[in-house]
Amino acid sequence: MIANGQLRARRYSTVMRSSITFLLCLAPLSTLACHKDAAPASDGPAASSSVTAATTVTTTLSVNTPSQSASASTTKCEALGCSGTGDFFHRCGCDGHAQTAPFEAKPLGTYDKFTKEPMWRVTNKSDKDTNWGSVAIYYYDKSGKQLDVTLKGKTYSVERTNGSSFTFKPGETKTLYLGWKQENAPPGTATMEMVFDGWCYGTFEDKAGQLCIDNPRAPEQRPRSGH
């Protein structure tokens, strides 16, 4: 026989368990209700606006990126007093604002035994990588007179070359073979001088980081240094 007190306790316990069960059921239902309320919004105007905004941003970036890059590059050229965008095909044109070349070149006074071309000791004096250069090489006799070369019926006052031979790390020194071959060198050559009229800072891999410069084209006739 159950006392009245025990019966009331059991009924109270049963009511509490039922209340807890009811509350626990409400929690997941409440969560589901939240999702159900949010789901229609993704198909409504708000979601459409969100997608439109994202598309607009993507389109804007796609359209503006080239001009932004060009603007940044142009700023680099303008900072030098030059024109252009600074990439390889639109190098900074520095007529009237000639820039100091990053290279130092010294002839070694001998020819390479394989290529038969003059040997030069070239150093990148800057603190930047370089990956291209354009040079003019002049020949002089002992008096300082500039010498010409005649090849296949044509006369040349200067030998011009350019290319990736001038790929250097900052401060790096290399031996390069540049100029007329030994058999074509003008008779009476006593000294040679190299003039840089173009170069690119940076690396081939980082096209966006390149800064390419064109000084005024080295002239056909040029006095020897010190004359």
N, C-alpha and C positions, 0 to 999 in steps of 0.2 A: 504494500500500500504506500502510495506516494503522498507525502505530506504536502499541504497547500503551499508551503514555502518552496519546496523543491520543484513543484509543478510550475510555479511562477518563474523560477530561475530558468527552467528548461525553455519555457515559452519566450522569455527574454533573449536567451541565447539564440533560439531559432530566428527570431525577428532580426537580431543583429547580423546573423550570417546572411539572411535574405537581403538585408540592406547593403551589406558589403558586396554581395554578388551583383546586386543591381547597379551599384556605383561602378564596379569594375567593368560591367558591360557598357555603362555609359561612356567610359573613357575611350575605348576603341571606336564606339559609334560617333563620339564627338570628333575623333581624329578623322574618321572617314567622312564625316560631314564637312570638315574643313577642306579635304581634298575635292569633294564633290562641288563645293562652292568655288574652288580655285579653277577647276577644270574648264568650265565654260569660258572663263576669262581668257584662256590661251587661244580660244577660237574667235574671240570677240575683237573689237576695235583696238583694245590695249595691246594685245599680242601682235596684231597687224602693224601697229605703229612701231613696236619694238623691232620687228623684222625690217620694216622700211628704214628705220634709223640705222640699223646695222648695215643694210645694203648701201645706204648713202655714204656711210663712213668708208666702206670698202672701195666704192667707186671713186670717192674723192681722193683717197690715198693713191689709187691706181693711176688716176689722171694727173695728180699733182706731183708725184714723186720725181719724174724727170725734170720738171721745171724747178723743183726745190733743189735737186742735185746741181742743176746748171747754175742756179743762183748762188749756191755755196761755192761752187768752183769759180764762178765769175768774181766773187768776192776775193778769192785768193789771188786772182790775176790783178784785180783792181788795187789790191793792197800793195802790189809791186809796181803800180803805175802802168800796168799793161792791159791789153784787151784779150778777150777770148774766155773760154770756159776752163782751160787747164788740162783737159784730157788729151790723149795722144793725137787725136784727129783734129782737135781745135786747141792747139797749144797756145799758151800765153804769148801774144805778139808784143815784144818788148822794144819795138823801134822807138828811139828817143829815150828809153829807160833801160839801157843794157844792164843785164844782171851779171854778177860775178859767177863764173863757172865753178862748179864744185871740184873740178879735176885739176891736177897738176901733172904735166907730161914732160919727160926729159928723154931726148934721144940717147941711146946707148952707143951710138957710133959704129954699129955693126949690123949685119943682116942675118936673119934666121937661115940656117943651113938647109931647111926643107922648103919653106915658103919663098925664100929669097927676098923677103920684105924687110924693111927697116924695123929694128926692135926699139920699143919704147918702154920706159918705166912710168906707169901711170898710177896715180894715187887719188882716191876719193878723199878730199880734204874736209868734206862736210860731215855732219853728224846724222845724215840720212842715207837710206839705201838709194841706189840709182839703178836704172834698168835699161837706159838707152842714151846714146850720145850721137852728135853730129859734129864732124870736124873738117877742117881744111888744113892741108899740110903744104908748107912752103919750103922751097929749096933756095939756098943762097951760096954764092962763092965766098972766098976769103974777104973780099972787099965789102961784102954786104949786098951785092947786087942780086936781085931775084932772078932765078933761072927758070927757063921754060923747058917743057918736055914735048917732043914731037912723036906722035904715035899714029901710024896708018894715015899719014898725010895731014893730021890735025895737030895743032899746037895748043898746049895746055899750060897755064901759068900756075895752077894749083891743083893738087890732088884732093878730091873730096870723098868722104866715106861716112857712113852712119850705120848704126845697128846695135844689137844687144851685146856686143863685145864690152860695152861700158856698163855691165851689170856688176856692181860693187856693193859691198857692205860698207858701213861708215868706217873711214880710216883705212880701208883695205888698199893694198898695192898689188898690181899685176904687171906682168910683161905682155905687151900687145905687139902684134906685127901689123903695121899700117904704113901705107905709102906705095910709091912706085917700086916695082921689083928691081933688083940690083942691076939687071941688064938694061933697064929703061931709065935709070937715074940719069939726070943731066950731067954731062962731063963737067968737072970742076966743082962739084958739090962739096962744100966745106961744112955747112951747118943746115939743119932742118928745124922748123918751128911748127908747132901744132896749135891751131886756134879752135876753140870750142864755140860753136854758134847755136847749139841746141842740146837739150838733155831732159831727162825725165827723172824726177824723184819718186821713190816708192818702189813697189814690186809688181811683177806681172800678175800675181795672184790677186792683188788688191787694186783693182781698176779704179774703184771709187776714191781710193786714197792717193792716186797718182797726181803729180803736179808737173806738167810738161811745159817747157819754156823754149821759145825761139828768140834768140838775140838777133839783131840785124845780121843778115847773111855776110859771112866773111868775104871781103872784096877779092877781086881777081889780082889786083896789085896791092902789095903791102910791104912797107919798109921793114927790114929786119929789126928786131927789138934792139933799142939802143942807138938806132940810126934815124 
